[in-house]
Amino acid sequence: SFRRAYGLVSSRCLVLTTRAHGRRTLLVPLLDFANHEAEPAAFFSFAAATASGPAIRLQAARPLSAGEEVTISYGGHSREHFALHYGFAPADGGVEAAY
């Protein structure tokens, strides 16, 4: 059904805001596999000028050990938003739990 398909796609989307393009919802292959963490190991950003054109960059937020999971933040949302849009509710007590 459409609802199931929409849920599968939207739960894989990333939201990015840039000065040039405003707020965008994107499907980024491989980066969409990164799990959420309130204090992530990495962050993603838009790079307008790369050798091959515009790109989404993934950068470590801190030094990482070999084999350490690369996590990103899905944003500061309520637990209800996470449950509805991502299929889980974080229990880490971070920004998400403040709503």
C-alpha positions, -999 to 999 in steps of 0.1 A, spaced: 0 0 0 10 36 -4 12 41 34 37 13 38 58 24 9 58 60 22 69 48 56 97 27 42 111 57 21 106 84 47 123 65 75 154 64 53 154 102 45 178 127 59 169 164 63 196 190 54 194 228 53 217 249 32 218 286 25 216 281 -12 189 254 -13 169 258 20 155 228 38 157 195 17 147 160 24 172 136 8 178 99 1 215 94 4 226 58 -4 247 42 23 245 72 47 208 62 53 221 31 71 237 52 99 220 48 132 209 78 154 228 89 185 222 120 205 260 126 206 269 112 172 303 100 160 299 119 127 279 146 110 269 152 74 269 184 54 264 197 19 295 205 -2 287 226 -33 321 225 -48 338 191 -51 358 176 -80 327 157 -91 301 184 -84 278 189 -54 280 162 -27 269 152 7 299 148 30 302 126 61 328 138 86 339 124 119 329 145 149 357 131 170 385 106 166 371 71 159 385 37 168 388 9 142 354 -10 142 335 18 160 300 24 147 296 56 127 264 73 140 247 105 130 220 126 147 185 125 131 178 158 148 163 170 181 128 156 178 103 144 204 101 107 212 68 106 194 83 120 162 110 94 163 85 66 169 62 78 141 89 87 115 118 63 123 102 34 140 119 38 174 120 61 204 154 70 218 160 61 254 192 81 258 176 110 277 191 136 253 173 164 236 147 140 223 135 133 258 130 169 267 98 173 247 
